[in-house]
Amino acid sequence: MPLSDKTEMNAVILRAGLDPDTAEAMLEIDMLMQKWRRRAQKRELGTRALAHLKIALDLAQFDVLIAIEGPTEPGESKGETMVATVAERLNIDPSRASRVVGDLVDQGYARRAVSQADARRTILELTERGRAVIEAVRAYKFLIMGDFLSEWSAADLAAFVPLLKRFGTWMDGIDPASEKHAAEIAALAEGIARAGTQTEPA
């Protein structure tokens, strides 16, 4: 939304030393990110992929398959996967992780195996069917995304990718930015405290 429509926000931003162009861009980016977040939370693409590929799993089960496969972030150690590992990766209760894993094992998407590091430990592995599901869903995503990006010019892609990488690191600067704007943040907190002591009209 235009900065002029957010008078109080305008004052806070400009007092912090941001120029109007940066402030306008920031507010528009925030609006776009909120829209993107809502769509991501609805899991539209994942739902459509499972339906179009005729995969008889729900998104929660698919997430567990991904967790069994292991971390995909660069530099992360894969290691062995156990039920506790799945629960930790998905931030869900271990008992729920165990139930979903059991369903996936029964359906042939995953299997239990003996750890090579400790024969007393049971680990989880994807079966060929489980790996095929993950690869198919990823391919589906790339087909859809690729179709969209194919309409972009080479110059647009060359500019967008490094800028997106750069923007993806903006939260890495939370601590320095918080220290820089400590006075403004304290004032905002004080405003909340004052608002909490005000009596609502009868």
Secondary structure, 3 states (H helix, E strand, C coil): CCHHHCHHHHHHHHHCCCCHHHHHHHHHHHHHHHHHHHHHHHCHHHHHHHHHCCCCCCHHHHHHHHHHHCCCCCCCCCCCCCHHHHHHHHCCCHHHHHHHHHHHHHCCCEEEEECCCCCCCEEEEECHHHHHHHHHHHHHHHHHHHHHHCCCCHHHHHHHHHHHHHHCCHHHHHHHHHHHCHHHHHHHHHHHHHHHHCCCCC
